[in-house]
Amino acid sequence: MDAEDLDALRTKEYWESRYANESFDADFDWFKEYDDLAPWLERTVQCDDKILILGCGNSVCSWRCSC
């Protein structure tokens, strides 16, 4: 994404349009997918650690992080 595209992410209109045009069961990980983070997570996070995940949207990463 270029700077203009990234700037659009902060607007309500962008997200309303995005969700209106996606299928109900679509998922989207804007930063990294679980497979990208798994090596670090497995070394760093324990199953009994408490983690607060804010605003997961339609990402499945947090769901896949559950032990």
Residue pairs with C-beta under 8 A, 6 or more apart in sequence:
8 14
9 15
9 30
19 58
22 28
22 58
26 58
27 58
27 59
27 60
28 57
28 58
28 59
29 59
29 60
29 61
30 57
30 59
32 61
33 61
34 60
34 61
34 64
34 65
37 61
41 65
45 51
45 65
47 67
51 65
53 62
56 62
